[in-house]
Amino acid sequence: MGTTKGERRREELITAAAALLRSGGFDAVRHRAVAERAGLPLASTTYYFSSLEELVTAAVERTGRDELAEVREQLDALPEGPLGADELVELILDHLIGRESRERGLEAALLRFERLVGAGRRPYLAPSMRKMRSDFEALLAEILARSGRSLDPTAVRDLVSLVDGALVSALIEADPDPRAVGRELLLRTL
């Protein structure tokens, strides 16, 4: 597996699994589906990953890194200086529920929250999820500091919990625009 071809194939499988995870949740990440999406033989999934859990973990970690990178790129592309309230809120929402929620509203938010909540049923993901939460909160703190709103780590976690709670309520009620619910809450809170 240390070969360039082997490393490339493993990365192709992780990329395919991450895409399936983002589009269909945990149930979509199956050996056959991942192999088909990657255009590789079915046996390659068990050759490069000792279990489905290992493959799912790699997909979750890749998805988290990709989501962090997307928001980091947005932040880095902004002009220097504090962000206005609307710009700040949109960036925070992109960070918490994904940029795709701008166009796909309820469906995008549901997929993201199903993935986050579904991780709780997979204890093997706990270390990865803790690390990602820490990374997400650190980036959120940086976004807030950039706008002159520095918060300590506990306050950042509280802000995430507040927004998550409002979004879950919007999802329960099948609100067609959960992002708007988060936006209103953040504009009132910040």
N, CA, C and O of each residue as an XYZ file, in Angstrom:
760
protein
N       0.819     -1.191      0.000
C       0.000      0.000      0.000
C       0.866      1.259      0.000
O       0.340      2.357     -0.180
N       2.155      1.132      0.193
C       3.033      2.276      0.221
C       3.381      2.807     -1.160
O       4.082      3.812     -1.268
N       2.906      2.154     -2.224
C       3.218      2.606     -3.573
C       2.391      3.830     -3.941
O       1.355      4.113     -3.341
N       2.881      4.542     -4.945
C       2.149      5.708     -5.432
C       0.781      5.290     -5.945
O      -0.215      5.957     -5.663
N       0.718      4.195     -6.694
C      -0.562      3.712     -7.209
C      -1.483      3.332     -6.050
O      -2.672      3.651     -6.066
N      -0.935      2.657     -5.055
C      -1.734      2.261     -3.899
C      -2.250      3.458     -3.125
O      -3.409      3.485     -2.710
N      -1.388      4.451     -2.932
C      -1.813      5.664     -2.229
C      -2.886      6.397     -3.022
O      -3.848      6.914     -2.453
N      -2.712      6.438     -4.346
C      -3.694      7.108     -5.200
C      -5.045      6.401     -5.135
O      -6.087      7.049     -5.043
N      -5.022      5.070     -5.184
C      -6.282      4.312     -5.113
C      -6.969      4.506     -3.765
O      -8.186      4.676     -3.701
N      -6.203      4.481     -2.717
C      -6.786      4.700     -1.384
C      -7.439      6.085     -1.318
O      -8.548      6.230     -0.803
N      -6.752      7.088     -1.835
C      -7.309      8.448     -1.856
C      -8.569      8.523     -2.715
O      -9.516      9.226     -2.362
N      -8.590      7.811     -3.831
C      -9.786      7.785     -4.686
C     -10.965      7.170     -3.938
O     -12.097      7.637     -4.060
N     -10.697      6.131     -3.172
C     -11.762      5.500     -2.382
C     -12.263      6.440     -1.286
O     -13.467      6.528     -1.047
N     -11.357      7.132     -0.629
C     -11.759      8.081      0.415
C     -12.573      9.217     -0.198
O     -13.590      9.628      0.361
N     -12.131      9.718     -1.333
C     -12.865     10.791     -2.012
C     -14.272     10.336     -2.373
O     -15.238     11.074     -2.181
N     -14.385      9.126     -2.893
C     -15.701      8.583     -3.257
C     -16.574      8.401     -2.020
O     -17.755      8.751     -2.034
N     -16.000      7.860     -0.958
C     -16.766      7.649      0.277
C     -17.220      8.978      0.870
O     -18.346      9.085      1.357
N     -16.358      9.987      0.835
C     -16.726     11.306      1.365
C     -17.855     11.925      0.546
O     -18.767     12.534      1.105
N     -17.798     11.772     -0.766
C     -18.872     12.303     -1.621
C     -20.192     11.599     -1.322
O     -21.240     12.241     -1.259
N     -20.143     10.295     -1.141
C     -21.359      9.549     -0.797
C     -21.890      9.969      0.568
O     -23.099     10.112      0.751
N     -21.000     10.165      1.511
C     -21.404     10.592      2.853
C     -22.110     11.944      2.795
O     -23.148     12.132      3.430
N     -21.553     12.876      2.042
C     -22.143     14.218      1.950
C     -23.478     14.207      1.227
O     -24.366     14.996      1.552
N     -23.627     13.331      0.260
C     -24.864     13.348     -0.536
C     -25.948     12.423      0.002
O     -27.134     12.664     -0.223
N     -25.552     11.363      0.715
C     -26.546     10.389      1.145
C     -26.450      9.925      2.577
O     -27.223      9.066      3.000
N     -25.518     10.472      3.332
C     -25.380     10.078      4.727
C     -24.646      8.756      4.890
O     -24.113      8.198      3.931
N     -24.631      8.270      6.121
C     -23.883      7.055      6.442
C     -24.372      5.836      5.676
O     -23.567      4.993      5.280
N     -25.676      5.728      5.461
C     -26.210      4.557      4.767
C     -25.708      4.453      3.332
O     -25.721      3.368      2.750
N     -25.270      5.557      2.762
C     -24.782      5.544      1.382
C     -23.360      4.996      1.275
O     -22.932      4.596      0.192
N     -22.629      4.973      2.383
C     -21.228      4.537      2.351
C     -21.174      3.032      2.574
O     -21.161      2.553      3.708
N     -21.143      2.310      1.482
C     -21.052      0.847      1.465
C     -19.914      0.468      0.529
O     -19.598      1.207     -0.403
N     -19.307     -0.671      0.773
C     -18.164     -1.096     -0.042
C     -18.470     -1.001     -1.537
O     -17.705     -0.398     -2.290
N     -19.576     -1.589     -1.964
C     -19.911     -1.625     -3.394
C     -20.113     -0.214     -3.952
O     -19.597      0.115     -5.020
N     -20.863      0.616     -3.224
C     -21.146      1.976     -3.697
C     -19.862      2.806     -3.799
O     -19.685      3.570     -4.748
N     -18.982      2.651     -2.829
C     -17.722      3.394     -2.840
C     -16.864      2.947     -4.018
O     -16.320      3.781     -4.742
N     -16.741      1.644     -4.213
C     -15.941      1.126     -5.326
C     -16.499      1.611     -6.660
O     -15.744      2.043     -7.531
N     -17.815      1.542     -6.820
C     -18.431      1.999     -8.069
C     -18.175      3.483     -8.291
O     -17.819      3.894     -9.395
N     -18.351      4.278     -7.261
C     -18.152      5.728     -7.383
C     -16.705      6.052     -7.739
O     -16.440      6.986     -8.496
N     -15.765      5.271     -7.189
C     -14.344      5.493     -7.461
C     -13.905      4.872     -8.783
O     -12.812      5.157     -9.273
N     -14.759      4.020     -9.364
C     -14.385      3.336    -10.602
C     -13.322      2.278    -10.377
O     -12.487      2.029    -11.247
N     -13.355      1.656     -9.203
C     -12.370      0.638     -8.844
C     -13.081     -0.671     -8.533
O     -14.281     -0.679     -8.260
N     -12.344     -1.778     -8.575
C     -12.958     -3.067     -8.246
C     -13.435     -3.098     -6.790
O     -12.850     -2.456     -5.917
N     -14.489     -3.842     -6.551
C     -15.045     -3.976     -5.205
C     -13.983     -4.431     -4.205
O     -13.947     -3.943     -3.075
N     -13.134     -5.346     -4.604
C     -12.107     -5.878     -3.698
C     -11.144     -4.798     -3.204
O     -10.495     -4.971     -2.173
N     -11.050     -3.698     -3.929
C     -10.111     -2.651     -3.509
C     -10.518     -2.028     -2.170
O      -9.660     -1.573     -1.415
N     -11.815     -2.005     -1.875
C     -12.229     -1.400     -0.602
C     -11.740     -2.218      0.585
O     -11.342     -1.661      1.608
N     -11.770     -3.527      0.447
C     -11.305     -4.364      1.559
C      -9.785     -4.539      1.541
O      -9.195     -4.918      2.553
N      -9.157     -4.270      0.415
C      -7.703     -4.324      0.352
C      -7.107     -3.103      1.064
O      -6.140     -3.231      1.816
N      -7.677     -1.939      0.828
C      -7.120     -0.707      1.379
C      -7.689     -0.315      2.737
O      -7.125      0.536      3.425
N      -8.804     -0.931      3.125
C      -9.432     -0.632      4.415
C      -9.790     -1.935      5.101
O     -10.426     -2.801      4.502
N      -9.387     -2.078      6.348
C      -9.601     -3.337      7.059
C     -11.062     -3.567      7.420
O     -11.458     -4.693      7.721
N     -11.872     -2.499      7.391
C     -13.290     -2.638      7.738
C     -14.068     -1.468      7.150
O     -13.488     -0.468      6.728
N     -15.371     -1.607      7.128
C     -16.224     -0.500      6.707
C     -16.071      0.667      7.682
O     -16.124      1.827      7.273
N     -15.882      0.368      8.965
C     -15.680      1.428      9.958
C     -14.459      2.277      9.623
O     -14.502      3.501      9.741
N     -13.379      1.637      9.209
C     -12.173      2.384      8.850
C     -12.439      3.276      7.638
O     -11.979      4.417      7.593
N     -13.176      2.761      6.665
C     -13.519      3.535      5.476
C     -14.432      4.713      5.838
O     -14.224      5.829      5.361
N     -15.428      4.470      6.668
C     -16.341      5.534      7.105
C     -15.566      6.601      7.884
O     -15.788      7.796      7.688
N     -14.671      6.179      8.752
C     -13.862      7.134      9.516
C     -13.047      8.017      8.577
O     -12.987      9.233      8.759
N     -12.423      7.408      7.580
C     -11.646      8.187      6.610
C     -12.542      9.170      5.858
O     -12.134     10.299      5.585
N     -13.762      8.743      5.525
C     -14.705      9.621      4.822
C     -15.138     10.788      5.706
O     -15.223     11.924      5.239
N     -15.410     10.511      6.970
C     -15.812     11.565      7.913
C     -14.673     12.571      8.084
O     -14.902     13.781      8.070
N     -13.464     12.078      8.244
C     -12.317     12.970      8.424
C     -12.078     13.816      7.177
O     -11.796     15.009      7.283
N     -12.188     13.208      5.997
C     -12.015     13.956      4.744
C     -13.103     15.021      4.615
O     -12.821     16.162      4.248
N     -14.336     14.647      4.914
C     -15.445     15.595      4.815
C     -15.218     16.777      5.746
O     -15.418     17.926      5.352
N     -14.806     16.506      6.968
C     -14.529     17.582      7.917
C     -13.415     18.497      7.435
O     -13.536     19.720      7.509
N     -12.322     17.905      6.938
C     -11.212     18.718      6.419
C     -11.666     19.560      5.226
O     -11.309     20.733      5.116
N     -12.454     18.955      4.332
C     -12.943     19.684      3.156
C     -13.837     20.850      3.565
O     -13.729     21.944      3.011
N     -14.715     20.617      4.530
C     -15.618     21.680      4.980
C     -14.837     22.808      5.645
O     -15.141     23.982      5.434
N     -13.843     22.464      6.439
C     -12.997     23.494      7.045
C     -12.253     24.280      5.971
O     -12.160     25.506      6.047
N     -11.728     23.583      4.978
C     -10.979     24.243      3.904
C     -11.871     25.192      3.105
O     -11.430     26.270      2.706
N     -13.120     24.796      2.871
C     -14.048     25.660      2.130
C     -14.259     26.978      2.866
O     -14.206     28.048      2.260
N     -14.497     26.900      4.165
C     -14.734     28.120      4.940
C     -13.442     28.923      5.061
O     -13.466     30.152      5.004
N     -12.319     28.235      5.228
C     -11.021     28.918      5.306
C     -10.776     29.714      4.018
O     -10.315     30.855      4.074
N     -11.081     29.117      2.857
C     -10.911     29.817      1.581
C     -11.797     31.054      1.516
O     -11.362     32.111      1.058
N     -13.040     30.924      1.976
C     -13.945     32.077      1.989
C     -13.383     33.187      2.871
O     -13.374     34.355      2.482
N     -12.920     32.816      4.051
C     -12.388     33.800      4.991
C     -11.157     34.479      4.408
O     -11.024     35.700      4.488
N     -10.256     33.692      3.821
C      -9.027     34.248      3.260
C      -9.293     35.151      2.060
O      -8.506     36.054      1.782
N     -10.392     34.917      1.349
C     -10.722     35.718      0.166
C     -11.347     37.066      0.518
O     -11.449     37.946     -0.338
N     -11.761     37.229      1.761
C     -12.398     38.485      2.166
C     -11.355     39.585      2.332
O     -10.206     39.310      2.678
N     -11.755     40.828      2.084
C     -10.814     41.930      2.301
C     -10.447     42.039      3.783
O     -11.197     41.612      4.660
N      -9.285     42.617      4.033
C      -8.843     42.811      5.419
C      -9.821     43.716      6.156
O     -10.525     44.524      5.550
N      -9.848     43.566      7.446
C     -10.713     44.406      8.269
C     -11.925     43.640      8.746
O     -12.177     42.516      8.313
N     -12.676     44.258      9.641
C     -13.842     43.585     10.218
C     -14.913     43.305      9.165
O     -15.059     44.040      8.188
N     -15.640     42.244      9.388
C     -16.767     41.900      8.522
C     -18.005     42.627      9.022
O     -18.165     42.848     10.222
N     -18.873     42.996      8.097
C     -20.164     43.544      8.489
C     -21.017     42.435      9.077
O     -20.715     41.256      8.896
N     -22.076     42.800      9.776
C     -22.923     41.809     10.453
C     -23.485     40.781      9.478
O     -23.444     39.584      9.760
N     -24.011     41.225      8.333
C     -24.598     40.281      7.371
C     -23.547     39.327      6.815
O     -23.781     38.123      6.712
N     -22.396     39.871      6.461
C     -21.314     39.053      5.919
C     -20.820     38.046      6.962
O     -20.564     36.885      6.645
N     -20.693     38.502      8.194
C     -20.261     37.634      9.288
C     -21.253     36.495      9.497
O     -20.854     35.336      9.610
N     -22.532     36.818      9.548
C     -23.564     35.802      9.781
C     -23.570     34.775      8.655
O     -23.680     33.577      8.918
N     -23.456     35.219      7.415
C     -23.455     34.272      6.290
C     -22.238     33.350      6.358
O     -22.350     32.157      6.075
N     -21.093     33.885      6.726
C     -19.892     33.056      6.849
C     -20.043     32.053      7.989
O     -19.648     30.895      7.848
N     -20.605     32.480      9.106
C     -20.835     31.558     10.228
C     -21.792     30.447      9.806
O     -21.560     29.279     10.120
N     -22.859     30.798      9.102
C     -23.818     29.777      8.653
C     -23.185     28.829      7.644
O     -23.444     27.626      7.679
N     -22.354     29.358      6.745
C     -21.630     28.470      5.828
C     -20.795     27.484      6.631
O     -20.694     26.309      6.280
N     -20.204     27.970      7.701
C     -19.348     27.142      8.546
C     -20.158     26.089      9.303
O     -19.733     24.939      9.412
N     -21.313     26.475      9.822
C     -22.083     25.564     10.670
C     -23.002     24.624      9.899
O     -23.194     23.481     10.314
N     -23.573     25.081      8.787
C     -24.493     24.191      8.055
C     -24.119     24.006      6.594
O     -24.836     23.336      5.851
N     -23.013     24.586      6.179
C     -22.526     24.359      4.830
C     -23.002     25.394      3.831
O     -24.134     25.872      3.889
N     -22.118     25.723      2.924
C     -22.422     26.698      1.870
C     -23.570     26.214      0.992
O     -24.361     27.011      0.487
N     -23.651     24.882      0.815
C     -24.709     24.330     -0.036
C     -26.101     24.632      0.505
O     -27.083     24.548     -0.232
N     -26.195     24.982      1.780
C     -27.507     25.312      2.348
C     -28.050     26.620      1.777
O     -29.235     26.916      1.933
N     -27.201     27.401      1.120
C     -27.680     28.632      0.480
C     -28.656     28.300     -0.651
O     -29.665     28.983     -0.828
N     -28.350     27.254     -1.410
C     -29.192     26.896     -2.550
C     -30.168     25.766     -2.233
O     -31.308     25.775     -2.699
N     -29.725     24.807     -1.449
C     -30.523     23.597     -1.241
C     -31.260     23.583      0.090
O     -31.886     22.579      0.429
N     -31.203     24.659      0.844
C     -31.990     24.861      2.048
C     -32.165     23.661      2.951
O     -31.206     23.131      3.514
N     -33.415     23.245      3.075
C     -33.795     22.187      4.010
C     -33.032     20.895      3.745
O     -32.518     20.284      4.681
N     -32.949     20.472      2.496
C     -32.291     19.196      2.177
C     -30.820     19.205      2.592
O     -30.337     18.238      3.181
N     -30.115     20.280      2.292
C     -28.697     20.370      2.653
C     -28.511     20.360      4.168
O     -27.618     19.690      4.686
N     -29.354     21.103      4.869
C     -29.251     21.145      6.336
C     -29.583     19.792      6.940
O     -28.921     19.348      7.879
N     -30.612     19.129      6.403
C     -30.970     17.793      6.903
C     -29.814     16.814      6.737
O     -29.474     16.091      7.673
N     -29.213     16.787      5.559
C     -28.098     15.863      5.324
C     -26.954     16.120      6.298
O     -26.377     15.181      6.847
N     -26.633     17.378      6.508
C     -25.517     17.694      7.406
C     -25.829     17.290      8.844
O     -24.990     16.685      9.511
N     -27.026     17.617      9.330
C     -27.370     17.275     10.707
C     -27.569     15.776     10.881
O     -27.231     15.235     11.934
N     -28.107     15.094      9.879
C     -28.216     13.631      9.966
C     -26.832     13.014     10.114
O     -26.647     12.063     10.874
N     -25.863     13.557      9.388
C     -24.492     13.046      9.478
C     -23.925     13.301     10.867
O     -23.312     12.414     11.459
N     -24.124     14.493     11.383
C     -23.586     14.820     12.709
C     -24.243     13.991     13.804
O     -23.557     13.451     14.673
N     -25.561     13.888     13.767
C     -26.277     13.109     14.781
C     -25.986     11.621     14.598
O     -25.828     10.894     15.579
N     -25.915     11.171     13.355
C     -25.629      9.763     13.071
C     -24.275      9.316     13.595
O     -24.079      8.138     13.892
N     -23.350     10.243     13.707
C     -22.032      9.895     14.249
C     -22.150      9.413     15.688
O     -21.328      8.618     16.144
N     -23.157      9.883     16.403
C     -23.368      9.451     17.784
C     -23.693      7.970     17.902
O     -23.476      7.368     18.953
N     -24.211      7.381     16.830
C     -24.511      5.940     16.821
C     -23.295      5.112     16.398
O     -23.364      3.886     16.309
N     -22.217      5.782     16.149
C     -20.991      5.112     15.714
C     -19.855      5.532     16.648
O     -19.084      6.436     16.325
N     -19.753      4.874     17.809
C     -18.764      5.285     18.812
C     -17.331      5.326     18.280
O     -16.500      6.076     18.792
N     -17.045      4.534     17.271
C     -15.689      4.532     16.713
C     -15.334      5.892     16.091
O     -14.158      6.177     15.861
N     -16.343      6.729     15.819
C     -16.093      8.052     15.243
C     -15.832      9.126     16.303
O     -15.424     10.237     15.965
N     -16.061      8.808     17.573
C     -15.962      9.822     18.636
C     -14.633     10.579     18.629
O     -14.655     11.807     18.715
N     -13.475      9.914     18.532
C     -12.225     10.688     18.529
C     -12.137     11.654     17.343
O     -11.700     12.794     17.498
N     -12.547     11.200     16.176
C     -12.516     12.073     14.995
C     -13.483     13.236     15.150
O     -13.155     14.367     14.793
N     -14.666     12.969     15.676
C     -15.671     14.021     15.836
C     -15.219     15.053     16.873
O     -15.463     16.247     16.695
N     -14.570     14.613     17.944
C     -14.054     15.558     18.944
C     -12.998     16.474     18.320
O     -12.997     17.684     18.547
N     -12.113     15.885     17.542
C     -11.058     16.669     16.878
C     -11.675     17.670     15.908
O     -11.276     18.834     15.871
N     -12.646     17.214     15.124
C     -13.283     18.117     14.168
C     -14.035     19.238     14.875
O     -13.988     20.389     14.441
N     -14.726     18.908     15.959
C     -15.445     19.948     16.704
C     -14.463     21.008     17.188
O     -14.734     22.205     17.092
N     -13.338     20.568     17.701
C     -12.322     21.498     18.176
C     -11.815     22.381     17.028
O     -11.678     23.594     17.190
N     -11.541     21.775     15.880
C     -11.071     22.528     14.715
C     -12.136     23.507     14.222
O     -11.823     24.647     13.881
N     -13.395     23.063     14.185
C     -14.491     23.922     13.738
C     -14.655     25.108     14.684
O     -14.839     26.241     14.241
N     -14.587     24.844     15.982
C     -14.751     25.924     16.952
C     -13.583     26.904     16.884
O     -13.779     28.107     17.056
N     -12.375     26.407     16.637
C     -11.213     27.295     16.511
C     -11.365     28.211     15.296
O     -11.046     29.398     15.370
N     -11.850     27.667     14.185
C     -12.052     28.497     13.001
C     -13.180     29.502     13.235
O     -13.089     30.650     12.799
N     -14.229     29.079     13.914
C     -15.315     30.006     14.234
C     -14.803     31.143     15.118
O     -15.167     32.301     14.912
N     -13.968     30.821     16.092
C     -13.383     31.858     16.953
C     -12.558     32.837     16.118
O     -12.571     34.042     16.370
N     -11.846     32.314     15.130
C     -11.053     33.176     14.248
C     -11.958     34.079     13.405
O     -11.666     35.261     13.225
N     -13.046     33.525     12.896
C     -14.009     34.312     12.114
C     -14.562     35.449     12.972
O     -14.635     36.595     12.527
N     -14.947     35.123     14.198
C     -15.504     36.136     15.103
C     -14.460     37.192     15.463
O     -14.766     38.385     15.481
N     -13.233     36.763     15.750
C     -12.167     37.703     16.109
C     -11.880     38.654     14.949
O     -11.623     39.839     15.156
N     -11.926     38.130     13.746
C     -11.693     38.953     12.554
C     -12.717     40.085     12.467
O     -12.458     41.125     11.860
N     -13.863     39.874     13.071
C     -14.925     40.880     13.052
C     -14.991     41.680     14.344
O     -15.972     42.378     14.603
N     -13.941     41.574     15.155
C     -13.900     42.336     16.392
C     -14.809     41.789     17.474
O     -15.198     42.509     18.394
N     -15.151     40.499     17.362
C     -16.042     39.877     18.344
C     -15.340     38.663     18.955
O     -15.772     37.527     18.758
N     -14.292     38.899     19.672
C     -13.540     37.795     20.270
C     -14.353     37.140     21.378
O     -14.908     37.814     22.246
N     -14.409     35.822     21.331
C     -15.103     35.046     22.362
C     -14.156     33.986     22.891
O     -13.321     33.463     22.153
N     -14.289     33.671     24.172
C     -13.488     32.584     24.726
C     -14.064     31.256     24.220
O     -15.194     31.223     23.731
N     -13.305     30.168     24.331
C     -13.759     28.877     23.793
C     -15.121     28.418     24.310
O     -15.893     27.819     23.561
N     -15.426     28.691     25.575
C     -16.734     28.291     26.110
C     -17.851     29.071     25.435
O     -18.892     28.502     25.105
N     -17.649     30.359     25.227
C     -18.670     31.178     24.568
C     -18.850     30.763     23.109
O     -19.965     30.800     22.588
N     -17.769     30.370     22.450
C     -17.875     29.882     21.066
C     -18.715     28.610     21.039
O     -19.606     28.467     20.202
N     -18.432     27.693     21.948
C     -19.209     26.444     22.012
C     -20.677     26.747     22.318
O     -21.570     26.122     21.746
N     -20.927     27.693     23.208
C     -22.306     28.085     23.526
C     -23.010     28.646     22.293
O     -24.178     28.339     22.052
N     -22.310     29.460     21.519
C     -22.893     30.031     20.304
C     -23.258     28.924     19.315
O     -24.336     28.948     18.722
N     -22.364     27.964     19.141
C     -22.642     26.830     18.252
C     -23.861     26.066     18.751
O     -24.730     25.700     17.959
N     -23.932     25.824     20.046
C     -25.074     25.097     20.619
C     -26.379     25.850     20.406
O     -27.408     25.248     20.099
N     -26.333     27.147     20.567
C     -27.523     27.974     20.372
C     -28.017     27.883     18.925
O     -29.205     27.675     18.678
N     -27.103     28.038     17.986
C     -27.480     27.969     16.570
C     -27.929     26.558     16.211
O     -28.933     26.383     15.522
N     -27.193     25.554     16.672
C     -27.590     24.166     16.393
C     -28.997     23.886     16.900
O     -29.795     23.255     16.206
N     -29.307     24.350     18.103
C     -30.641     24.134     18.661
C     -31.725     24.771     17.810
O     -32.764     24.160     17.562
N     -31.487     25.994     17.364
C     -32.469     26.677     16.510
C     -32.629     25.947     15.182
O     -33.739     25.820     14.664
N     -31.518     25.471     14.638
C     -31.583     24.764     13.359
C     -32.289     23.421     13.496
O     -33.068     23.041     12.622
N     -32.026     22.704     14.576
C     -32.722     21.431     14.793
C     -34.224     21.680     14.915
O     -35.019     20.922     14.360
N     -34.618     22.722     15.628
C     -36.047     23.055     15.725
C     -36.626     23.339     14.345
O     -37.730     22.896     14.030
N     -35.888     24.073     13.524
C     -36.354     24.368     12.164
C     -36.479     23.088     11.343
O     -37.412     22.945     10.553
N     -35.544     22.157     11.527
C     -35.596     20.886     10.796
C     -36.780     20.049     11.253
O     -37.454     19.428     10.431
N     -37.039     20.024     12.547
C     -38.176     19.267     13.086
C     -39.481     19.784     12.493
O     -40.393     19.011     12.198
N     -39.557     21.101     12.325
C     -40.766     21.720     11.782
C     -40.777     21.733     10.256
O     -41.696     22.279      9.646
N     -39.757     21.133      9.637
C     -39.610     21.093      8.175
C     -39.660     22.494      7.574
O     -40.226     22.701      6.500
N     -39.065     23.448      8.276
C     -38.981     24.810      7.761
C     -38.208     24.763      6.440
O     -37.100     24.227      6.403
N     -38.761     25.308      5.366
C     -38.084     25.218      4.077
C     -36.773     26.002      4.017
O     -35.959     25.779      3.121
N     -36.563     26.914      4.960
C     -35.340     27.713      4.959
C     -34.722     27.774      6.356
O     -34.774     28.813      7.015
N     -34.134     26.656      6.811
C     -33.529     26.667      8.149
C     -32.399     27.683      8.264
O     -32.110     28.176      9.355
N     -31.771     27.989      7.156
C     -30.697     28.981      7.171
C     -31.233     30.338      7.632
O     -30.556     31.062      8.361
N     -32.447     30.678      7.205
C     -33.052     31.951      7.617
C     -33.276     31.977      9.124
O     -33.121     33.020      9.760
N     -33.637     30.836      9.694
C     -33.826     30.746     11.147
C     -32.494     31.025     11.847
O     -32.436     31.803     12.799
N     -31.427     30.384     11.368
C     -30.101     30.621     11.935
C     -29.653     32.057     11.745
O     -29.054     32.652     12.641
N     -29.943     32.615     10.573
C     -29.566     33.999     10.282
C     -30.226     34.967     11.268
O     -29.563     35.829     11.846
N     -31.530     34.814     11.450
C     -32.253     35.705     12.366
C     -31.698     35.601     13.787
O     -31.508     36.614     14.461
N     -31.440     34.375     14.236
C     -30.897     34.173     15.580
C     -29.534     34.845     15.726
O     -29.285     35.545     16.707
N     -28.658     34.633     14.754
C     -27.315     35.214     14.835
C     -27.354     36.736     14.777
O     -26.613     37.400     15.502
N     -28.196     37.288     13.938
C     -28.282     38.750     13.862
C     -28.760     39.343     15.182
O     -28.317     40.422     15.575
N     -29.664     38.642     15.867
C     -30.126     39.117     17.180
C     -29.049     38.930     18.249
O     -28.900     39.764     19.141
N     -28.301     37.829     18.152
C     -27.331     37.462     19.187
C     -26.028     38.247     19.079
O     -25.465     38.674     20.087
N     -25.559     38.432     17.861
C     -24.272     39.112     17.673
C     -24.501     40.605     17.618
O     -23.549     41.370     17.464
